[in-house]
Amino acid sequence: MAVPTSRRLSNLAILALLGCVAVYGVALGTRWGLRMDRQALPHGVSGPRWEHAHAALHVAIESLSVATMALVGGAAILVALRRGRRDLALAATVVLVGANATTAVLKPLLGLADAFGGDALRVKSAAFPSGHATAAMSLALCTVLVAPRSWRLWVAVCASMYAAAVGVALVALVWHQPSDVVGGFLIAVAWAAGVSSVIVSMRGRAARPQLGRRLLELAVWGGVSAATVGLVLVLLEPAIHFRHGLFAVAALIIAGLALVLPVALATVLGGGQARPRRVADQ
């Protein structure tokens, strides 16, 4: 029996939350994580090329504002309403408000609580998760959520490029450390996948899979995630010995996540060639 889309989305939301907790624990709770996060920031970079890149990265970050959120979010809601999908319009609103409100609460709360005692040792304190990263990714995921099925993958690719530019810029300009950006991305994904799961389950009452089958799917998702983390760890240690090697690896990880996460949501929702409309179709 095929696992319903709502279950796959809920699994994605759970894994995003667990991933966010794991990133926080490693980045602020271990000496290795603190050292890697700190050394991944660029230091002493100069020259004409960097100045041009610096200016371009500033444009990427400064393009993300309350006005941008209102404009893009409002456009996404209008697209959903134009399609006759009030549920998606509501979902986009909930994702934007929920994800960014969660980050706004967590940043000062985690900074004050300092559960692992590592926040005071960081270059940027009380910064996990990144609000800019959450905002950029939540906008990207909302556009994926409201897009018609035939456009969804293309919208995901285009939107993810913007999120990638913002994420890399935050680290390159030392506004945030890499773990802050990854945490912000995962908060947005958890909200988008969770809300999408509710929407899909409301529109199509598919049979519930057995607990064993759901655990098997979680294990597959977890195995892929663990393999990815293992590959990242293999790359990190040698990168320490190269000038700005850790920054290069961190930038690749952030850009990769920014590109993969919206596409993953589009794939689970069902994106690509249009098919005959069903009740559960987005």
KADA-V19507 format. One line per field, one symbol per residue. ss: DSSP state (a for helix, b for strand, c for the rest). psi: psi as a letter, one per 30 degrees, with the letter a starting at -180 (. if undefined). A space follows every 10 residues. Layout:
# KADA-V19507
ss = ???
psi = ???
This chain:
# KADA-V19507
ss = ccccaaaaaa aaaaaaaaaa aaaaaaaaac aaaaaaaaac cccccccaaa aaaaaaaaaa aacccaaaaa aaaaaaaaaa aacccaaaaa aaaaaaaaaa aaaaaaaaaa aaacccccaa accccccccc aaaaaaaaaa aaaaaaccaa aaaaaaaaaa aaaaaaaaaa aacccccaaa aaaaaaaaaa aaaaaaaaaa aaaccccccc aaaaaaaaaa aaaaaaaaaa aaaaaaaaac ccccaaaaaa aaaaaaaaaa aaaaaaaaac cccccccccc cc
psi = kkkleeeeee eeeeeeeeee eeeeeeeffk eeeeeeeeff kkkhklleee eeeeeeeeee effjleeeee eeeeeeeeee eefgieeeee eeeeeeeeee eeeeeeeeee eeeieggfef flejlhfklk eeeeeeeeee eeeeefklef feeeeeeeef eeeeeeeeee eeghelleee eeeeeeeeee eeeeeeeeee eefjilkkll eeeeeeeeee eeeeeeeeee eeeeeeeffe gkkgeeeeee eeeeeeeeee eeeeeeeeej lbkklkklef k.
